[in-house]
Amino acid sequence: NEGGAIHMAKALGIPTFSIYSPWINKMAWHTFEKDTNVAVHLSDYRPELIQGKPKKELKKEIPELYELFKPEFFSGTLRSFLDDHVLTNE
């Protein structure tokens, strides 16, 4: 996820799917959430791993947190996003 490109896409009305790093505060960066702009974060699936920890501590745990952020957590959400905004059934 690269913030600049995502914000430009949102400004142009292009649907976005973002995967936020575990140490990023999703609520601070995920703006314009609608059906066309979807974002996932480890805290959506395993909040106990993130809650109450300062950013400095989370940054030290990045490798372990990424290992715990399994694609199967959000594969259904990604599939729905692709079906709705990218893939066509022609």
C-alpha distances in whole Angstrom, upper triangle without the diagonal:
4,6,9,8,8,11,13,12,13,16,17,17,15,14,10,9,6,6,7,8,12,13,11,13,12,15,15,11,11,14,16,16,18,18,16,13,12,10,11,11,14,16,16,18,20,20,23,21,19,22,24,22,21,18,20,21,18,17,20,19,15,17,19,16,14,17,18,15,16,15,18,17,15,16,19,16,14,17,19,16,16,20,20,18,18,20,24,27,30
4,6,6,6,9,10,11,13,15,16,17,15,14,11,11,8,9,9,10,14,14,12,14,13,16,15,11,12,14,16,16,19,20,17,14,14,12,14,14,17,19,19,21,23,23,25,23,21,24,25,23,22,19,21,22,19,18,21,21,17,19,21,19,17,20,21,18,20,19,22,21,18,20,22,19,17,20,21,18,19,22,22,19,19,22,26,29,31
4,6,5,6,9,10,11,12,14,15,14,14,11,11,9,11,10,11,15,14,11,13,11,13,12,8,9,11,13,14,17,19,16,13,13,12,14,14,17,19,19,22,23,22,25,23,21,23,24,23,21,18,20,22,19,18,22,22,19,21,23,20,19,22,23,20,22,21,24,22,20,21,23,20,18,22,22,19,20,23,22,20,20,24,27,30,32
4,5,5,6,9,10,11,13,14,13,14,12,13,12,14,13,15,18,18,15,16,15,16,14,11,12,12,14,16,18,20,17,14,16,15,17,18,21,22,23,25,27,26,29,27,25,26,28,26,24,21,23,25,23,21,25,25,22,24,26,24,22,26,26,23,25,24,27,25,23,24,26,23,21,24,24,20,21,25,23,20,21,24,27,31,32
4,6,5,6,9,10,11,12,11,12,10,11,11,13,14,16,19,20,17,18,16,18,17,13,13,13,14,16,17,18,15,13,14,14,17,18,21,23,23,25,27,27,30,28,26,28,30,28,27,24,26,28,25,23,27,26,23,25,27,24,22,26,26,23,24,22,25,24,21,22,24,21,18,21,22,18,18,22,20,17,17,21,24,27,29
4,5,5,6,9,10,10,9,9,7,8,8,11,12,14,18,18,15,16,13,15,14,10,10,10,11,12,14,15,12,9,11,11,14,15,19,20,20,22,24,24,27,26,24,25,27,26,25,22,25,26,23,22,26,25,22,24,26,23,21,24,24,21,22,20,23,22,19,20,21,18,16,19,19,15,16,19,18,15,16,19,22,26,28
4,5,5,6,9,10,10,11,9,11,11,14,14,16,19,19,16,16,14,14,13,9,9,8,9,12,14,16,13,10,12,13,16,17,21,22,21,24,26,25,29,27,25,26,28,27,26,23,25,27,25,24,27,27,24,26,28,25,24,27,27,24,25,24,26,24,21,23,24,20,19,22,21,18,19,22,20,17,18,22,25,28,30
4,5,5,6,9,9,11,10,13,13,16,17,19,23,23,19,20,17,18,17,13,13,12,12,14,16,17,14,12,15,15,19,21,24,25,24,27,29,29,32,31,28,30,31,31,29,26,29,31,28,27,30,30,27,29,31,28,26,30,30,26,28,26,28,27,24,25,25,22,20,23,22,19,19,22,20,17,18,22,24,27,29
4,5,5,6,5,7,7,10,11,15,16,19,22,23,20,20,17,18,18,14,13,12,11,13,13,14,11,10,12,14,17,19,23,24,23,26,28,28,32,30,28,30,32,31,30,27,30,31,28,27,31,30,27,29,31,28,26,29,29,25,26,24,26,25,21,22,22,19,17,20,19,15,16,18,17,13,14,18,20,24,25
4,5,5,6,7,7,10,11,15,16,19,22,23,19,19,16,16,15,12,10,9,7,9,10,12,9,7,11,12,16,18,22,23,22,25,27,27,30,29,27,28,30,30,29,26,29,31,28,27,31,30,27,29,31,28,26,29,29,25,26,24,26,24,21,22,22,18,17,20,18,15,16,19,16,13,15,19,21,24,26
4,6,8,10,11,14,15,18,19,22,25,25,21,21,18,18,17,14,13,11,9,12,13,15,12,11,14,16,20,22,26,26,25,28,30,30,33,32,30,31,32,32,31,28,31,33,30,30,33,33,30,32,34,31,29,32,32,29,30,28,30,28,25,26,26,22,21,23,22,18,20,22,19,16,18,22,23,27,28
4,6,9,11,14,16,20,21,24,27,27,24,24,21,21,20,17,16,14,12,14,14,15,12,12,15,17,21,24,27,28,27,30,32,32,35,35,32,33,35,35,34,31,34,36,33,32,36,35,32,34,36,32,30,33,33,30,30,28,30,29,25,26,26,22,21,23,21,18,18,20,18,14,16,19,21,24,25
4,6,9,13,15,19,20,24,26,27,24,23,20,20,20,17,15,13,10,12,11,11,8,9,13,15,19,22,26,26,25,27,30,30,34,33,31,32,34,34,34,31,34,36,32,32,36,35,32,33,35,32,30,33,32,28,29,26,28,26,23,23,23,20,18,20,18,15,16,17,14,12,14,17,18,22,23
4,6,10,13,16,18,22,25,26,23,23,19,20,20,17,15,14,12,12,12,11,8,8,11,14,17,21,24,25,23,26,29,29,33,32,30,31,34,33,33,30,33,34,31,31,34,33,30,31,33,30,27,30,30,26,26,23,25,24,20,21,20,17,16,17,16,12,13,15,12,9,10,14,16,19,21
4,7,10,14,16,20,22,24,21,21,17,18,19,16,13,13,11,10,9,8,5,5,8,11,14,18,21,22,20,22,26,26,30,29,27,29,31,31,31,29,32,33,29,29,32,31,28,29,30,27,25,27,27,23,23,20,21,21,17,17,17,14,12,14,12,9,10,12,10,7,9,12,14,18,20
4,6,10,12,16,19,20,17,18,14,16,16,13,10,11,10,10,10,10,6,5,6,8,11,14,18,19,17,20,23,23,27,26,24,26,28,28,28,25,28,29,25,25,28,27,24,25,26,23,21,24,23,20,20,17,19,18,14,15,15,12,10,13,12,9,10,13,11,9,10,14,17,20,22
4,7,10,13,16,18,16,16,13,15,16,13,10,12,12,10,11,10,8,6,5,6,8,11,15,16,15,16,19,20,24,22,21,23,26,26,26,23,26,27,23,23,26,24,21,22,23,20,18,20,20,16,16,14,15,14,11,12,13,9,8,11,11,7,9,12,12,10,11,14,17,20,23
4,6,10,12,14,12,13,10,12,13,10,8,11,12,11,13,13,11,8,6,4,6,9,12,14,13,15,17,18,21,20,18,20,23,22,22,19,22,23,19,19,22,21,18,19,20,17,15,18,17,14,15,13,15,14,11,13,14,11,10,13,14,11,13,16,15,14,15,17,21,24,27
4,7,9,12,10,12,9,13,14,11,10,13,15,14,16,16,14,11,9,6,5,6,9,11,11,13,14,15,18,16,15,18,21,20,20,17,20,20,16,16,19,17,14,15,16,13,11,14,14,10,12,10,13,12,9,11,14,11,10,14,15,13,14,18,18,17,17,19,23,26,29
4,6,8,6,8,7,10,11,9,9,13,15,14,17,17,17,13,11,7,6,5,8,10,11,13,14,14,16,14,13,15,18,16,16,14,16,17,13,13,16,15,12,14,15,12,11,14,14,10,13,13,15,13,12,15,17,14,14,17,18,16,18,21,21,20,20,23,27,29,32
4,6,5,8,9,12,13,11,12,16,19,17,20,21,20,17,15,11,9,7,8,10,12,13,13,13,16,13,11,14,16,14,14,11,13,14,10,10,13,11,8,11,12,9,8,12,12,10,13,13,16,14,14,17,19,17,16,20,21,19,21,24,24,23,24,26,30,32,35
4,6,8,9,12,13,13,14,17,20,19,22,23,22,19,16,12,10,7,6,8,10,11,10,10,12,9,7,11,13,11,11,9,12,11,7,8,11,9,7,10,10,7,7,11,10,8,12,14,16,14,14,17,20,18,18,21,23,21,23,26,26,26,26,28,32,34,38
4,7,9,12,12,12,14,17,21,20,23,25,24,20,18,14,13,9,9,10,13,14,13,12,13,11,8,11,12,9,9,6,8,9,5,6,9,9,7,11,12,9,10,14,13,12,16,17,20,18,18,21,23,21,21,25,26,24,26,29,29,28,29,31,35,37,40
4,6,9,8,8,10,14,17,17,20,22,21,17,16,12,11,9,10,10,13,15,14,13,15,13,10,12,13,12,11,8,11,12,9,9,13,13,11,14,15,12,12,16,16,14,17,18,20,18,17,20,22,20,20,24,24,22,24,27,27,26,26,29,33,35,38
4,6,5,7,9,12,15,15,18,20,20,16,15,12,11,9,11,9,11,14,14,12,14,13,10,11,12,11,11,9,12,13,11,12,16,15,14,17,18,14,15,19,17,15,19,19,21,18,18,21,22,20,20,24,24,22,24,27,26,25,27,30,33,36,39
4,5,5,6,9,12,11,15,17,17,13,11,8,8,7,10,9,10,13,14,12,15,14,11,12,14,14,14,12,16,17,14,15,18,17,16,18,19,15,15,19,17,15,17,18,19,16,15,18,19,16,17,21,20,18,21,24,23,22,23,26,29,32,35
4,6,6,8,11,10,14,16,17,13,12,10,11,10,13,11,11,15,16,13,17,16,13,13,15,15,15,14,18,19,16,18,21,20,19,22,22,18,19,22,20,18,21,21,22,19,17,21,21,18,19,23,22,20,23,25,23,23,25,28,31,33,36
4,6,8,11,12,16,18,18,15,14,12,13,12,15,14,14,18,19,16,19,18,15,15,16,16,15,13,17,18,16,17,21,21,19,22,23,20,20,23,22,20,23,23,25,22,20,23,24,21,21,25,24,22,25,27,26,24,26,30,32,35,38
4,6,10,10,14,17,16,12,12,10,12,11,15,14,15,18,19,17,20,19,16,17,18,18,17,15,18,20,17,17,21,21,19,22,23,19,19,23,22,19,21,21,23,21,19,21,22,19,19,23,22,19,22,25,23,22,23,26,29,32,35
4,7,7,10,13,12,9,8,7,9,10,14,13,13,16,18,17,20,20,17,18,20,20,19,17,21,22,19,19,23,22,20,23,23,20,19,23,21,18,20,20,21,19,16,19,19,16,16,20,19,16,19,21,20,18,20,24,26,29,32
4,5,9,12,11,8,10,10,13,14,18,17,16,20,22,20,23,23,20,21,22,23,22,20,24,25,22,23,26,26,24,26,27,24,23,26,25,22,24,23,24,22,19,22,22,18,18,21,20,17,20,22,20,18,21,24,26,29,32
4,6,10,9,7,9,11,14,16,20,19,18,21,24,22,26,26,23,24,26,26,26,24,27,29,26,26,30,29,27,29,30,26,25,29,27,24,25,24,25,22,20,22,21,17,18,20,18,16,18,20,17,16,19,22,24,27,30
4,7,7,5,7,8,11,14,17,17,15,18,21,20,23,24,21,22,24,25,25,23,27,28,25,26,29,28,26,28,28,24,24,26,25,21,23,21,22,19,16,19,18,14,15,18,15,13,16,18,15,15,18,21,23,25,28
4,5,5,7,10,13,16,20,19,17,20,23,22,26,26,24,25,27,28,28,27,30,31,28,29,32,31,28,30,31,27,26,28,27,23,24,22,22,20,17,19,17,13,14,16,14,11,15,16,13,12,16,19,20,23,25
4,6,7,10,13,17,20,20,17,19,23,23,27,27,25,26,29,30,30,29,32,33,29,30,33,32,29,31,31,27,26,28,26,23,23,20,20,19,15,16,14,11,12,13,10,8,12,12,9,10,13,15,17,19,22
4,6,10,13,17,20,21,18,21,24,24,28,28,26,27,30,30,31,29,32,33,29,30,33,31,28,30,30,27,25,28,27,23,23,20,21,19,16,17,15,12,12,13,11,8,10,12,9,7,11,14,16,18,21
4,7,10,14,17,18,16,18,21,21,25,25,23,24,27,27,27,25,28,29,25,26,29,28,25,27,27,24,22,25,24,20,21,18,20,18,14,16,15,12,11,14,12,9,12,14,11,10,13,16,18,21,24
4,7,10,14,15,12,15,18,18,22,21,20,21,24,24,25,23,26,27,23,24,27,25,22,24,24,21,19,22,20,17,17,15,16,14,11,12,12,8,9,12,10,8,11,13,11,11,13,16,19,21,24
4,7,10,11,10,12,15,15,19,18,16,18,21,21,21,19,23,23,19,20,23,21,19,20,21,17,16,19,17,14,15,13,15,12,10,12,13,9,9,13,12,10,13,16,15,14,16,18,22,24,27
4,7,8,7,9,11,12,16,15,14,16,19,19,20,18,21,21,17,18,21,19,16,18,18,14,13,15,14,10,11,10,12,9,7,10,11,9,9,13,13,12,14,17,17,17,18,20,23,26,29
4,5,5,7,9,9,12,11,10,12,15,15,16,14,17,17,13,15,17,15,13,15,15,11,10,13,11,8,11,11,13,10,9,13,14,12,13,16,17,15,18,21,20,20,21,24,27,29,32
4,5,6,6,7,10,8,8,11,14,13,15,14,17,15,12,14,16,13,11,13,12,8,8,10,8,6,9,10,12,9,10,13,15,14,14,18,19,18,20,23,23,23,24,26,29,31,35
4,5,5,4,7,7,6,8,11,12,14,13,16,15,12,15,17,14,13,15,14,10,12,14,11,9,12,14,14,11,12,16,17,15,17,20,20,20,22,24,24,25,26,28,31,33,37
4,6,6,10,10,10,11,15,15,17,17,20,19,16,18,20,18,16,18,17,13,14,15,12,10,12,13,13,9,9,13,14,12,14,17,17,17,20,21,21,22,24,25,28,30,34
4,6,9,9,10,12,16,16,19,18,21,19,16,19,20,17,16,17,15,12,13,13,10,8,9,11,10,7,9,12,13,12,14,17,17,18,20,22,22,23,25,26,29,30,34
4,6,6,8,9,13,13,16,16,19,17,14,17,18,14,14,15,13,10,12,12,9,8,10,13,13,9,12,15,16,16,18,20,21,21,24,26,26,27,28,29,33,34,38
4,5,5,6,10,11,14,14,17,15,13,16,17,15,15,17,15,11,14,15,12,11,14,16,16,13,14,18,19,18,20,23,23,23,25,27,27,28,29,31,34,36,40
4,6,5,8,10,13,15,17,14,12,16,16,14,15,17,14,11,14,15,12,13,15,18,18,15,17,21,22,21,23,26,26,26,29,31,31,32,33,34,38,39,43
4,6,9,8,12,12,14,11,9,12,13,10,11,13,10,8,11,12,9,10,13,16,17,14,17,20,22,21,22,25,26,26,28,30,31,31,32,34,37,39,42
4,6,6,9,9,12,10,7,11,12,10,11,14,12,9,12,14,11,12,15,18,19,16,17,21,22,21,22,25,26,25,28,30,30,30,31,33,37,39,42
4,6,9,10,13,11,10,14,15,13,15,17,16,13,16,17,15,15,18,21,21,18,19,23,24,23,24,27,28,27,30,32,32,32,33,35,39,41,44
4,7,10,12,10,10,14,15,14,16,19,17,15,18,20,18,18,21,24,25,22,23,27,28,26,28,31,31,30,33,35,35,35,37,39,42,44,48
4,7,8,6,7,10,11,11,12,16,14,12,16,18,16,17,20,23,24,22,23,26,28,26,27,31,31,30,33,36,35,35,36,38,42,44,47
4,5,5,6,9,10,11,13,16,16,14,17,19,18,19,22,25,26,24,25,28,30,28,29,32,33,31,34,36,36,35,36,39,42,45,48
4,5,5,6,9,10,10,14,15,13,15,18,17,17,21,23,25,23,23,26,28,26,27,30,31,29,31,34,34,33,34,37,40,43,46
4,6,5,7,9,10,14,14,13,16,18,18,19,23,25,27,25,26,29,31,29,29,33,34,32,34,37,37,36,37,39,43,46,48
4,5,5,7,9,12,12,11,14,16,16,17,21,23,26,23,25,28,30,29,29,32,33,32,34,37,37,36,37,39,43,45,48
4,5,5,6,10,10,8,11,13,13,13,17,20,22,20,21,24,26,25,25,29,30,28,30,33,33,33,33,36,39,42,45
4,5,5,9,10,9,11,14,14,15,18,20,23,21,22,25,27,26,26,29,30,29,30,34,34,33,33,35,39,42,45
4,6,8,9,10,12,14,14,16,19,22,24,23,24,27,29,28,28,31,33,32,33,36,37,36,36,38,42,44,47
4,6,6,6,9,10,11,12,16,19,21,19,21,24,26,25,25,29,30,29,31,34,34,34,34,36,39,42,45
4,6,5,6,9,10,10,14,16,19,18,19,21,24,23,22,26,28,26,28,31,32,31,31,32,36,39,42
4,6,5,6,9,10,13,15,18,17,19,21,24,23,23,26,28,27,28,31,32,31,31,32,36,38,41
4,5,5,6,9,11,15,17,16,18,20,23,23,23,26,28,27,28,31,32,32,32,33,37,39,42
4,5,5,6,10,13,15,13,15,18,21,20,20,23,25,24,26,28,29,29,29,31,34,36,40
4,5,5,8,10,13,12,13,15,19,18,18,21,23,22,23,26,27,27,26,28,31,34,37
4,6,7,10,12,12,14,16,19,19,19,21,24,23,24,27,28,28,28,29,32,34,37
4,6,9,11,10,12,14,17,18,18,20,22,22,24,26,27,28,28,29,32,34,37
4,7,9,7,9,11,14,14,14,17,19,19,20,23,24,24,24,25,29,31,34
4,5,6,8,9,12,13,13,15,17,18,19,21,23,23,23,23,27,28,32
4,5,6,6,9,10,9,11,14,14,15,17,19,20,19,20,23,25,28
4,5,5,8,10,10,11,13,15,15,17,19,20,20,20,23,24,28
4,6,8,8,10,12,13,14,16,17,19,20,20,21,24,25,29
4,5,5,6,9,10,11,12,14,15,16,17,18,21,22,26
4,5,5,6,9,10,10,12,14,15,15,15,18,20,23
4,5,5,6,9,10,10,12,14,15,15,17,18,22
4,5,5,6,9,10,11,12,13,14,17,18,22
4,5,5,6,9,10,10,11,12,15,17,20
4,5,5,6,9,10,10,10,13,14,17
4,5,5,6,8,10,10,12,13,17
4,5,5,6,7,9,12,14,17
4,5,5,5,6,9,11,15
4,6,6,5,7,9,12
4,6,7,8,10,13
4,6,8,11,14
4,7,10,12
4,7,9
4,6
4
